[in-house]
Amino acid sequence: MIMLKLIASNHIKKDQLEKFTVLAKELIMKSRAEEGNLSYSINVSLDDPCLFTFVEVWRDQKAFDIHNRTPHFTDIFPQIQAMSDKATPPTFYTELDA
């Protein structure tokens, strides 16, 4: 089993920040409750209050795939995409063994 990490950023339109914050908090809460989630955070840049970086850690690819089909993800993620004026595609990582 290989742990999966994801990092992606979205730049949210200023007029959408309040709505984004509500949706982001719901997404965090529900994603953290998923069985295969090890960590889920959405971080705001200190230099740009509209820039948010998602950092997710999943038990394995299967857990991540299940997450992508959950009602909360399939409802919230398209809304976040619509609020974004710039997004980076997700980058996936695994840990380097020592």
HELIX and SHEET records of a PDB file:
HELIX    1   1 LYS A   14  GLN A   16  5                                   3    
HELIX    2   2 LEU A   17  ARG A   32  1                                  16    
HELIX    3   3 GLN A   61  HIS A   67  1                                   7    
HELIX    4   4 PRO A   71  MET A   83  1                                  13    
SHEET    1   A 4 ASN A  37  VAL A  44  0                                        
SHEET    2   A 4 LEU A  51  TRP A  58 -1                                        
SHEET    3   A 4 LEU A   4  ILE A  12 -1                                        
SHEET    4   A 4 SER A  84  ALA A  87 -1                                        
SHEET    1   B 4 ASN A  37  VAL A  44  0                                        
SHEET    2   B 4 LEU A  51  TRP A  58 -1                                        
SHEET    3   B 4 LEU A   4  ILE A  12 -1                                        
SHEET    4   B 4 THR A  91  TYR A  93 -1                                        
END                                                                             
